Amino acid sequence: MLEAPRPDPTPAAHDRVYRGLRTRILHGEIAPGASLTLRGIGKEFDVSMTPAREALRRLVAEGALSLSNSGRVSTPELSNDRIEELAALRALIEVELASRALPRAHMALIDRLTQINGRIAEDIARQDAVAYIRRNLEFHRTLYLRAQAPAMLAMAETVWLQLGPTMRALYGRLRAKEPPPYHRLMIAALKAGDEPGLRLAVRSDVTQGLRMLTS
């Protein structure tokens, strides 16, 4: 009896490499301007050139990686104009997500956000920039999921992905000792049902740090 053909492992391998690299870029684990090679990715993830190439192609299409005329693939080094553009996008999209989430906010959500913010303070005390970025994104995503606007959230996550390496550089420069105050203001606005206060706190949170990079 003939054995059934085995499924081609390439799609699964491509997805694993894509998600692994995407997470590293999103959390700032790869510095701006760092080169990525097919050989290096293949060795790291134990895959052939094909899934490594497909993963890179997908990340370039999302703006998470840059492709030069010579074929060099690297994490982007953002200009001041590009940082300003992405900060403006964050302000537009995330303020709207927060506003849509407000009517669906409940005490369990507020308690969860308070817990995450407490862990952010611990990450800062340890000067763990990658954990800080990861937890900060968790804070925002937890709130925005309540907006029930998946297309808008996907757009926000694409902007986060493009900013990941730059955010790592920012946190490394700031040497913060405590969390930004805006998360506490966001939580207070959620408790009070204060939409103007929430919108202002979110806008300040997503733009203030990035502006320091362009100063």
Secondary structure, DSSP 8 states (H G I E B T S, - for coil): --------SHHHHHHHHHHHHHHHHHTT-S-TT-EE-HHHHHHHHT--HHHHHHHHHHHHHTTSSEE-TT--EE-----HHHHHHHHHHHHHHHHHHHHHHGGG--HHHHHHHHHHHHHHHHHHHTT-HHHHHHHHHHHHHHHHGGG--HHHHHHHHHHHHHHHHHHHHHHHHH--SS--THHHHHHHHHHHT-HHHHHHHHHHHHHHHHHHHH-
